[in-house]
Amino acid sequence: MSNYLLSLAIWIPIFGGLAVLVAGWLGNDSKSRGLALLVAVAGFMVTIPLWTGFDVANGGMQFVELGAWIPRFNINYHLGVDGISMLFVVLNAFITIIVVAAGWEVIQNKVAQYNAAFLIMSGLMNGIFTSLDGILFYVFFEASLIPLYLIIGVWGGPKRVYAAFKFFLYTLFGSLLFLIALMYLFVQSGGSFSILEWHKLPIALGAQIWLFLAFLIAFAVKVPMWPVHTWLPDAHVEAPTGGSIVLAAIALKLGAYGFLRFSLPILPDASHELSGLVLALSLIAVVYIGFVALVQEDMKKLVAYSSIAHMGFVTLGFFMFSAMGIEGALIQMVSHGFVSGAMFFCIGVMYDRVHSRQIADYGGVVNTMPKFAALFMLFSMANAGLPATSGFVGEFMVILGAVKFNFWVAFAAASSMVIGAAYTLWMYKRVIFGDVANHHVEELTDINKREFAILGVLAIATLWMGLYPQPFTEVMHASVNDLLRHVAISKIQ
Amino acid sequence: MFDNFVVPNLLPAAPEIFLTVMALAILMIDLLVKDSRRTVTFVLTQLTLVGCAVIQFATSTGEITYTFSNMFVDDLMSDLLKLFLYMTLIIVMFYSRGYVIDREPMNKGEYYVLALFATLGMMVMISANHFLTIYIGLELLSLSLYAMVAMNRDSIQSTEAAMKYFVLGALASGLLLYGMSMIYGATGTLEITGIAERLYGGGVNKTVLVFGLVFLVSGLAFKLGVVPFHMWIPDVYHGAPTSVTLLIGSAPKLAAFAIVMRLLVNGLITMAQDWQAMLVILSVLSMAIGNLAAIAQTNLKRMLAYSAISHMGFMLLGIVTGVVSGDARYALNAYSSAMFYVIAYVLMSAGTFGMILLMSRAGFEAEEIDDFKGLNKRSPWFAGIMLMLMFSMAGVPFFIGFFAKFSVLQAVVAAGYMWLAIVAVLFSLIGAFYYLRVVKVMYFDAPADESPLTAPMDMRILISANGLAVAFLGIFPQVIMSLCAYALLRSL
């Protein structure tokens, strides 16, 4: 059984999602919710042994599965996780439960299709995190666009069509160049799509730079990095709450993960050569997008821009080539999964009641929703990077890494702690505190048990990571050190 | 007086002979059919196609066999293409049956017989080893199709389309014949393998040869429907009755691929530098114009016509990368990828036109994109099938269209044409837009027409199988991919 854990993590949600679809089609649409939750929980259960059974001393791939898929092109069904990818599989399966629960009462239209789309996407994203074959990775990478396109387009807001198209075409554009890069590597390596073999493949610097740029476009769109980030605010604003949660918590991590799995180990020389470019783009994201977030009037847009800024921290951490930076970035990714997911859920809670996301339409929410206000406070603090929350650990580690790397980079990065606190807390103040702004706020009812449970679980995760990050960091050490050893060796011959 | 007459080996042509006999028999039997649904004619037609497949399978030796004084060849490539041809025709006949019954002028025995003759024409094209055989096959196919396009004789649109098709098709045939005559002048033979030998031997007038090649390629481009010889495609696809569009848009692509292989690869491989240079231009232009023009269409049939142009352009990429600076090392990989692309395209195209037929009913043609509005509310199942077909056409995994694009692109990259690969993916990005729009209409919009679908059960089952095959073969493309590679390995 334990040999097939990764396959189960991928295929339980996908086939479960198809089953939900059939159940909703043949049976009762709204009763398919129960089945969806069951599938999501089952999908999560099979990922727990990945963490508990993980050998922290081993930096290589674990739970490996290898079988021929398309021998004609030497494409294999090759799965495995290391310390870099394992946590994301668990996080993804966990977020899927949250998403199914988040749409429980809110989604009344085509419930089965809604849940099926999320479950299938969850399985596909597990596929992305665990693929060790370039084409297998690509196939999951691109196929995951379909469910999200439908989620935004079917259950989204008024400008959903525009947002869905923009999302799909932007990401497709990036990934098509990525596909050509994969084929180039296939030809260069004498006919192999194995990512692990590509790690050993010598490549001339010129070719590395071109490949790096192709990878950069694919991953930068997905992260998203400035200046190709503009699809994200649109997608977030128009997506239903569940879509925003998955987008922020998991989908954004795919691009960042791609840097660690492809760019750094396959193209170490180009990574060093072009690290200045990536660092510059990251710093622009951290500082400039932080200011952009400050002036937003739509809460979802504000959190979307704050996501871009937080992901800027992640890419910043990667391209300083230090253990502290990369581990900090990874922690930041996991933490952002919890915190941004929770932030979007909180906004969803208010939106479900008032049907507005404009900050100006709120004020004094604490008077009518005290429990909600308290939990929202915690997540806002975590988003701002307050110590004792998960948001602090990652940012702090990245800044520490940056201090060793270059003082001015560290200075710019640290300034974002201030900006982040400014935009998050200012929004919180305007929405939650003050006098009751209007009769909508006056009529608000506090969160129910379901909402409380979702926020409670996320709050525990956030605090746990903030107070005791050891279980998260210990799994990364060996793999990150392996990666760094790899990046230090030149591949130019 | 028959002393010198040697009975040719008929075995390699057994399916063609069987089909001819059956088609003539059906023409007679149909006179006696009283049933307005023409069940007997329909069943006999299908049985004929199944019979052809069985004979094809039984007589296949796997060796290259020439017969009729080297005018006709039977090899593994032709066996495989013909098997897919029969399969496509069986699907096409199933899909079009309900449509034809609902439209009086088309509901004739001739509809089935003409389809069989068109099939015969394609079979002859696939197995041709002689310029005249190619021409006979091509004309048999084209003349049958002209008649079928015009068959809905009360429709002005169809009649106009048939005229256009006929005039432009005749022009294309003329170009092809002219090119053939030039090459005959240069080499002194009409036999394709003979031409290859003469060219290999050297001493052939290159000027005449290249002159002929230009016309030959133009003629082929007409038949494939690639820019700048694509003008007939949108009008004919649009104007023809949808069941005929389905036929034109699917099976003939297999035959067109076959004659490209016969003429250019079997016959003129030594001139690869020259025709590859021409085809690269045609290919890039087709991807550009096909994809850009498709965006502007509101009629689904017209959109699919432009999409067909862009797909054929993409397929040509596999053919132009076979020989790189005189080195044919990549030829097998490249040609088999193009063959896989054609087969995948035919499968997708049949499904998509099948969906238009499924949505149509007596007196109503569901050929506007807006006719698919809110299909997800009317029938989630068929919306899902159409979704898979559209994403497959766009080249998104896990559908066969992705691996079709993949195999051609890897051939392009392996041959070292990076710029060509980048151009191809950029145009397929543009292409994704209009396929996504169909999905958008089905899923994001409210239905304009709430009436339930009326298609018969056999068609529903078959079109579901077609859609699922697009998904299944997208997850397990290995079998067809290696069949193509093996067939070409044994045939070239």
Interface residues (C-beta under 8 A of the other chain):
Chain A: W25 W69 I70 P71 R72 F73 K110 Q113 I135 Y138 V139 F140 E142 A143 L145 I146 Y149 L150 G153 V154 R160 V161 A164 F165 F168 L169 L172 F173 L176 L177 L179 I180 M183 Y184 F186 V187
Chain B: N376 P380 W381 F391 V396 P397 F398 F402 F403 F406 S407 L409 Q410 V413 A414 M418 A421 I422 V425 L426 S428 L429 A432 F433 L436 V439 K440 Y443 F444 P477 Q478 M481 S482 A485
